Amino acid sequence: MLVIILKFLEVGTRAIFVVLTSYSLEIEQAGQFGLIVTLQGLASFAFGYERHIDLIRRMVGKPDGQFDRAVFQAIHLYGVNYIVGVPLFAVLLILIAHLSPALIGLCVVIAIAEQLMNAAYHLAMVEKRYRKILFVTAVKNIVIAAAVIVGAVRTDLDLPYVLAFWAAASAIGLGVIVVFWITLRQHAPDTEKLGEALVRQYRASSTHFLLGLTAVFTIQIDRLLVGAFLPLADVGIYFRHLVLISMLYQVFNIAFHNRILPKVFAEGRKGDVAPLVRIVRREYLNVLAFWAMVAVTGVLLHLLTNGYFAQQHHLQMSYFGGLLAMSAIRTRADLNALVFNALHQERTVFRLQLLSFALSLPVMIVLAHVYGIAGFIIAGGVSASLYLALTTMHLSRITSVKIHDQ
């Protein structure tokens, strides 16, 4: 529970920072900021290589020394990924977000720090000694959010100010985390050579990475395409809608998906599908209740303010409704995917996500070209629905096979 509370605090303060920045910057810079946040998330994902999934599943319950040794080996893998990924990240920032070299340097610091802090969160789910690290991340996000509030109140907020403070706070926070980790680390003998350890780690997490990569592109391809199809002003409008819905998706990951993940993985070791299906089905009812509460609250606020806030920031309730429906569909598919992961069928999820992505991408391009922002939202709903249909059909198939075999 402490991990969940701390992660909520971290994500909540980061969400406040992202939302306030998106709504305080002038509309073109808001578009740039949205693209930076998207590319930073992609870079952090690529740097981490989804290594935490194999670590959690393989090292849970192991002695402290073995756990820390595995983490140390993962840090080596991250270092190799930085060498390969940072130049590509810089090129994308130039081409898509049109940033100067100085701002690109700040973004690199942010991406690496965010990746390492997120890795610490995942490890803290199964290793209590790592939980103090979460306090640092939460404090860092509180400081950044406070800086944005002060900047928005006292001056006209601009993008260089935001990125400079974000990078500085992230670098300091990461330094504190490194000190914490060094003090708590328990040494254990390691007879494996560095090259062998790297090859083993890349192989062990390759499917998870490909699966996550497909999932990231399926969910976030629209955020990249808006930069290609829309002017920066429209990009800013799109991201102002998207950041609020993304907050809800983060809540789903922390409060619902990640909360039941250890239970689902433990149950999955028994190989029985039916209990897993029941767990995720019950959890989705909680998700729907939360989504419905958010929708009703949003409508009431819009009516009570007589649409003033929406007019001031170029917002449309129809856009919010479409994005909320898309997210509700996607979360159900993600819960199905969690069942497959528990059964060690990651490749199945990868194939289904890849298929849904390949089928929906042309639809997104056409609809975006014709309808702009509305086209992106409609296409996102199509993609989520297709992925849900594919995972549901396959889950029903393996459930039927299990019942028949019994």
C-alpha positions as CSV (number, residue, x, y, z in Angstrom):
1,M,0.0,0.0,0.0
2,L,2.9,2.4,0.8
3,V,4.3,1.9,-2.7
4,I,1.0,2.7,-4.3
5,I,0.5,5.8,-2.1
6,L,4.0,7.0,-3.0
7,K,3.5,6.3,-6.6
8,F,0.2,8.2,-6.6
9,L,2.0,11.1,-5.0
10,E,4.7,11.0,-7.6
11,V,2.4,10.6,-10.6
12,G,-0.1,13.1,-9.2
13,T,2.5,15.8,-8.8
14,R,3.9,15.0,-12.2
15,A,0.5,15.2,-13.7
16,I,-0.1,18.6,-12.1
17,F,3.2,19.7,-13.6
18,V,2.4,18.5,-17.1
19,V,-1.2,19.8,-17.1
20,L,-0.2,23.2,-15.6
21,T,2.6,23.6,-18.1
22,S,0.4,22.6,-21.1
23,Y,-2.2,25.1,-20.1
24,S,0.2,27.9,-19.1
25,L,2.5,27.9,-22.1
26,E,1.4,29.8,-25.2
27,I,-0.3,27.4,-27.6
28,E,2.6,26.7,-30.0
29,Q,5.0,26.0,-27.1
30,A,2.3,23.8,-25.5
31,G,2.5,21.7,-28.7
32,Q,6.3,21.5,-28.4
33,F,6.0,20.5,-24.8
34,G,3.5,17.8,-25.6
35,L,5.9,16.4,-28.2
36,I,8.8,16.5,-25.7
37,V,6.9,14.7,-23.0
38,T,5.9,12.0,-25.6
39,L,9.5,11.6,-26.9
40,Q,10.9,11.6,-23.4
41,G,8.5,8.8,-22.5
42,L,9.5,6.8,-25.5
43,A,13.2,7.4,-24.8
44,S,12.8,6.3,-21.1
45,F,11.0,3.2,-22.3
46,A,13.8,2.3,-24.8
47,F,16.5,3.0,-22.2
48,G,14.8,0.6,-19.7
49,Y,14.3,-2.1,-22.2
50,E,11.4,-3.4,-20.0
51,R,14.1,-5.1,-17.9
52,H,12.1,-4.7,-14.7
53,I,9.5,-7.3,-15.8
54,D,12.0,-10.1,-15.9
55,L,13.7,-8.9,-12.7
56,I,10.4,-8.8,-10.7
57,R,9.3,-12.2,-12.0
58,R,12.7,-13.9,-11.5
59,M,14.1,-12.2,-8.4
60,V,11.0,-11.8,-6.1
61,G,11.8,-13.4,-2.8
62,K,15.5,-13.9,-3.5
63,P,18.2,-12.9,-1.0
64,D,19.2,-9.2,-0.9
65,G,22.6,-9.8,-2.4
66,Q,21.2,-11.7,-5.4
67,F,18.5,-9.1,-6.0
68,D,21.0,-6.2,-5.9
69,R,23.4,-8.1,-8.1
70,A,20.7,-8.4,-10.7
71,V,19.9,-4.7,-10.5
72,F,23.6,-3.9,-10.9
73,Q,23.7,-6.0,-14.0
74,A,20.6,-4.2,-15.3
75,I,22.4,-0.8,-14.9
76,H,25.1,-2.1,-17.2
77,L,22.4,-2.8,-19.8
78,Y,21.0,0.7,-19.3
79,G,24.4,2.2,-20.0
80,V,24.7,0.4,-23.4
81,N,21.2,1.6,-24.2
82,Y,22.1,5.2,-23.5
83,I,25.0,5.0,-25.9
84,V,22.7,3.7,-28.7
85,G,19.5,5.6,-27.8
86,V,20.6,9.1,-26.9
87,P,21.7,10.1,-30.4
88,L,18.5,8.9,-31.9
89,F,16.5,10.7,-29.2
90,A,18.3,13.9,-30.0
91,V,17.6,13.6,-33.7
92,L,13.9,13.0,-33.1
93,L,13.8,16.1,-30.8
94,I,15.2,18.2,-33.7
95,L,13.0,16.8,-36.4
96,I,9.7,16.6,-34.5
97,A,9.9,19.2,-31.6
98,H,12.3,21.6,-33.4
99,L,14.5,22.2,-30.3
100,S,17.9,23.9,-29.9
101,P,21.0,21.9,-28.8
102,A,20.8,23.4,-25.3
103,L,17.2,22.3,-24.8
104,I,18.0,18.8,-26.3
105,G,20.7,18.4,-23.6
106,L,18.2,19.2,-20.9
107,C,15.8,16.6,-22.4
108,V,18.5,13.9,-22.4
109,V,19.1,14.5,-18.7
110,I,15.3,14.3,-18.0
111,A,14.8,11.1,-20.0
112,I,17.6,9.2,-18.3
113,A,16.5,10.4,-14.8
114,E,12.9,9.5,-15.4
115,Q,13.8,6.1,-16.6
116,L,15.9,5.2,-13.6
117,M,13.4,6.5,-11.2
118,N,10.6,4.5,-12.8
119,A,12.7,1.4,-12.6
120,A,13.2,2.0,-8.9
121,Y,9.4,2.2,-8.5
122,H,8.9,-1.2,-10.2
123,L,11.6,-2.8,-8.1
124,A,10.1,-1.3,-4.9
125,M,6.9,-3.3,-5.5
126,V,8.8,-6.5,-4.5
127,E,11.8,-5.2,-2.6
128,K,11.0,-3.1,0.6
129,R,14.5,-1.8,0.9
130,Y,14.0,0.2,-2.3
131,R,11.0,2.1,-1.1
132,K,12.9,5.1,0.4
133,I,13.9,5.9,-3.2
134,L,10.2,6.6,-4.0
135,F,10.2,9.5,-1.5
136,V,13.0,11.2,-3.5
137,T,11.0,10.9,-6.7
138,A,7.9,12.3,-5.1
139,V,9.7,15.2,-3.6
140,K,11.4,15.9,-7.0
141,N,8.0,16.1,-8.7
142,I,6.5,18.3,-6.0
143,V,9.4,20.8,-6.4
144,I,9.0,20.9,-10.2
145,A,5.2,21.4,-9.9
146,A,5.8,24.2,-7.4
147,A,8.3,25.8,-9.7
148,V,5.8,25.8,-12.6
149,I,3.1,27.3,-10.5
150,V,5.4,30.1,-9.3
151,G,6.6,30.7,-12.9
152,A,3.1,30.8,-14.2
153,V,2.0,33.3,-11.5
154,R,4.9,35.6,-11.5
155,T,6.0,35.6,-15.2
156,D,4.9,34.5,-18.6
157,L,6.0,30.8,-18.5
158,D,8.2,29.7,-21.3
159,L,9.6,26.3,-22.5
160,P,13.3,26.9,-21.6
161,Y,12.4,27.8,-18.0
162,V,10.3,24.6,-17.6
163,L,12.9,22.3,-19.1
164,A,15.8,23.9,-17.2
165,F,14.0,23.4,-13.8
166,W,12.8,19.9,-14.7
167,A,16.3,18.8,-15.7
168,A,18.0,20.4,-12.6
169,A,15.5,18.8,-10.2
170,S,15.8,15.4,-11.9
171,A,19.6,15.5,-11.8
172,I,19.7,16.3,-8.1
173,G,17.0,13.7,-7.3
174,L,18.9,11.1,-9.3
175,G,22.1,11.9,-7.4
176,V,20.3,11.4,-4.1
177,I,18.9,8.1,-5.3
178,V,22.4,6.9,-6.4
179,V,23.7,7.6,-2.9
180,F,20.7,5.8,-1.3
181,W,21.3,2.7,-3.5
182,I,25.0,2.6,-2.8
183,T,24.3,2.6,0.9
184,L,21.7,-0.2,0.8
185,R,23.3,-2.4,-1.8
186,Q,24.3,-5.9,-0.6
187,H,27.2,-7.4,-2.5
188,A,27.0,-11.0,-3.8
189,P,29.7,-12.9,-5.8
190,D,29.2,-12.6,-9.5
191,T,31.0,-15.2,-11.7
192,E,29.2,-14.1,-14.9
193,K,31.3,-12.1,-17.3
194,L,29.9,-8.7,-18.3
195,G,29.3,-9.6,-22.0
196,E,27.6,-12.9,-21.0
197,A,25.3,-11.0,-18.5
198,L,24.4,-8.4,-21.1
199,V,23.5,-11.1,-23.7
200,R,21.4,-13.0,-21.2
201,Q,19.5,-9.9,-20.1
202,Y,18.8,-8.8,-23.7
203,R,17.5,-12.3,-24.5
204,A,15.4,-12.5,-21.3
205,S,13.7,-9.2,-21.9
206,S,13.6,-9.2,-25.7
207,T,10.0,-10.3,-25.9
208,H,8.9,-8.0,-23.1
209,F,10.6,-5.1,-24.9
210,L,9.0,-5.9,-28.3
211,L,5.7,-6.3,-26.6
212,G,6.1,-3.0,-24.8
213,L,7.3,-1.3,-27.9
214,T,4.3,-2.4,-29.9
215,A,2.0,-1.3,-27.0
216,V,3.7,2.1,-26.8
217,F,3.4,2.7,-30.5
218,T,-0.2,1.5,-30.5
219,I,-1.1,3.9,-27.7
220,Q,1.1,6.8,-28.6
221,I,1.5,6.8,-32.4
222,D,-1.1,9.5,-32.6
223,R,1.1,11.8,-30.4
224,L,3.9,11.4,-33.0
225,L,1.7,11.8,-36.0
226,V,0.1,15.0,-34.8
227,G,3.4,16.7,-35.2
228,A,3.5,15.6,-38.9
229,F,-0.1,16.3,-39.8
230,L,-1.1,19.3,-37.7
231,P,0.4,22.8,-37.0
232,L,1.9,23.4,-33.6
233,A,-1.2,25.3,-32.4
234,D,-3.4,22.3,-33.1
235,V,-0.8,20.1,-31.6
236,G,-1.1,22.2,-28.4
237,I,-4.9,21.9,-28.4
238,Y,-4.7,18.1,-28.9
239,F,-2.2,17.7,-26.0
240,R,-4.3,19.8,-23.7
241,H,-7.1,17.3,-24.0
242,L,-4.7,14.3,-24.0
243,V,-2.8,15.1,-20.8
244,L,-5.9,15.0,-18.7
245,I,-6.9,11.6,-20.1
246,S,-3.3,10.3,-19.7
247,M,-3.6,11.1,-16.0
248,L,-6.5,8.7,-15.8
249,Y,-4.5,6.0,-17.6
250,Q,-1.7,6.5,-15.1
251,V,-4.3,6.0,-12.3
252,F,-5.4,2.7,-14.0
253,N,-1.8,1.5,-14.2
254,I,-1.0,2.2,-10.5
255,A,-4.4,1.6,-8.7
256,F,-5.6,-1.3,-10.8
257,H,-3.2,-2.9,-13.2
258,N,0.0,-2.8,-11.1
259,R,-1.8,-3.4,-7.8
260,I,-3.1,-6.8,-8.9
261,L,0.0,-7.7,-10.9
262,P,1.8,-9.6,-8.1
263,K,-1.4,-11.5,-7.4
264,V,-2.0,-12.4,-11.0
265,F,1.6,-13.5,-11.5
266,A,1.4,-15.7,-8.4
267,E,-1.8,-17.3,-9.5
268,G,-0.5,-17.7,-13.0
269,R,2.2,-20.1,-11.8
270,K,-0.6,-22.7,-11.2
271,G,-1.4,-22.6,-14.9
272,D,-5.2,-22.3,-14.4
273,V,-6.8,-19.7,-16.7
274,A,-10.2,-19.4,-15.0
275,P,-9.0,-17.7,-11.7
276,L,-7.0,-15.2,-13.7
277,V,-10.0,-14.3,-15.8
278,R,-12.1,-13.8,-12.7
279,I,-9.5,-11.5,-11.1
280,V,-9.2,-9.2,-14.1
281,R,-12.9,-9.2,-14.7
282,R,-13.6,-8.1,-11.1
283,E,-10.9,-5.4,-11.4
284,Y,-12.4,-4.0,-14.6
285,L,-15.6,-3.3,-12.8
286,N,-13.7,-1.1,-10.4
287,V,-12.1,0.6,-13.4
288,L,-15.4,1.3,-15.0
289,A,-16.8,2.7,-11.8
290,F,-13.8,5.1,-11.6
291,W,-14.1,6.1,-15.3
292,A,-17.9,6.8,-14.9
293,M,-17.2,9.0,-11.8
294,V,-14.6,11.0,-13.7
295,A,-17.0,11.5,-16.7
296,V,-19.8,12.7,-14.5
297,T,-17.5,15.0,-12.6
298,G,-16.2,16.5,-15.8
299,V,-19.7,17.2,-17.2
300,L,-20.8,18.8,-13.9
301,L,-17.7,21.1,-13.9
302,H,-18.3,22.1,-17.5
303,L,-22.0,22.9,-16.7
304,L,-21.2,24.8,-13.5
305,T,-18.6,27.0,-15.2
306,N,-20.9,27.5,-18.1
307,G,-18.1,26.3,-20.4
308,Y,-15.8,29.2,-19.5
309,F,-12.7,27.1,-18.9
310,A,-13.2,25.2,-22.2
311,Q,-13.5,28.5,-24.1
312,Q,-10.4,29.9,-22.5
313,H,-8.2,27.0,-23.4
314,H,-9.8,25.8,-26.8
315,L,-11.3,22.6,-25.3
316,Q,-14.2,20.5,-26.5
317,M,-16.2,18.1,-24.4
318,S,-16.6,15.8,-27.4
319,Y,-12.9,15.3,-27.6
320,F,-12.7,14.4,-23.9
321,G,-15.6,12.0,-24.3
322,G,-14.0,10.2,-27.2
323,L,-10.6,9.9,-25.5
324,L,-12.2,8.7,-22.3
325,A,-14.1,6.0,-24.2
326,M,-11.0,4.9,-26.0
327,S,-9.0,4.6,-22.7
328,A,-11.8,2.5,-21.1
329,I,-11.7,0.1,-24.0
330,R,-7.9,0.0,-24.0
331,T,-7.7,-0.8,-20.3
332,R,-9.9,-3.8,-20.7
333,A,-7.5,-5.1,-23.4
334,D,-4.6,-4.4,-21.1
335,L,-6.1,-6.6,-18.4
336,N,-6.5,-9.4,-20.9
337,A,-2.8,-9.0,-21.8
338,L,-1.9,-9.3,-18.1
339,V,-3.4,-12.8,-18.1
340,F,-1.3,-13.8,-21.0
341,N,1.8,-12.4,-19.3
342,A,1.0,-14.4,-16.2
343,L,0.9,-17.5,-18.3
344,H,4.2,-16.7,-20.0
345,Q,2.5,-16.0,-23.3
346,E,4.1,-12.7,-24.0
347,R,4.6,-13.6,-27.7
348,T,0.9,-14.0,-28.1
349,V,0.3,-10.5,-26.8
350,F,3.0,-9.2,-29.0
351,R,1.4,-10.7,-32.1
352,L,-2.0,-9.4,-31.3
353,Q,-0.8,-5.9,-30.6
354,L,1.3,-5.9,-33.7
355,L,-1.7,-7.1,-35.8
356,S,-4.0,-4.4,-34.3
357,F,-1.4,-1.8,-34.8
358,A,-0.8,-2.7,-38.5
359,L,-4.5,-2.8,-39.2
360,S,-5.4,0.5,-37.5
361,L,-2.4,2.6,-38.6
362,P,-3.7,3.2,-42.1
363,V,-7.1,4.1,-40.7
364,M,-5.5,6.7,-38.4
365,I,-3.5,8.3,-41.2
366,V,-6.6,8.6,-43.4
367,L,-8.9,9.9,-40.6
368,A,-6.3,12.3,-39.3
369,H,-5.7,13.7,-42.8
370,V,-9.4,14.2,-43.3
371,Y,-10.7,15.2,-39.9
372,G,-7.7,16.5,-38.0
373,I,-7.9,16.1,-34.2
374,A,-11.3,14.3,-34.3
375,G,-9.8,11.8,-36.8
376,F,-7.0,11.0,-34.4
377,I,-9.5,10.3,-31.6
378,I,-11.8,8.2,-33.7
379,A,-8.8,6.2,-35.0
380,G,-7.6,5.6,-31.5
381,G,-11.0,4.2,-30.6
382,V,-10.8,1.8,-33.6
383,S,-7.4,0.6,-32.6
384,A,-8.4,0.0,-29.0
385,S,-11.5,-1.9,-30.0
386,L,-9.6,-4.1,-32.4
387,Y,-7.0,-4.9,-29.8
388,L,-9.7,-5.7,-27.3
389,A,-11.5,-8.0,-29.7
390,L,-8.4,-9.9,-30.6
391,T,-7.3,-10.5,-27.0
392,T,-10.8,-11.5,-25.9
393,M,-11.2,-14.0,-28.7
394,H,-7.8,-15.6,-28.0
395,L,-8.4,-15.6,-24.2
396,S,-11.8,-17.4,-24.8
397,R,-10.0,-19.9,-27.0
398,I,-7.4,-20.9,-24.5
399,T,-10.0,-21.0,-21.7
400,S,-12.0,-23.4,-23.8
401,V,-9.0,-25.6,-24.4
402,K,-8.2,-25.7,-20.7
403,I,-11.7,-26.7,-19.8
404,H,-11.7,-29.4,-22.5
405,D,-8.4,-30.8,-21.3
406,Q,-9.8,-31.1,-17.8
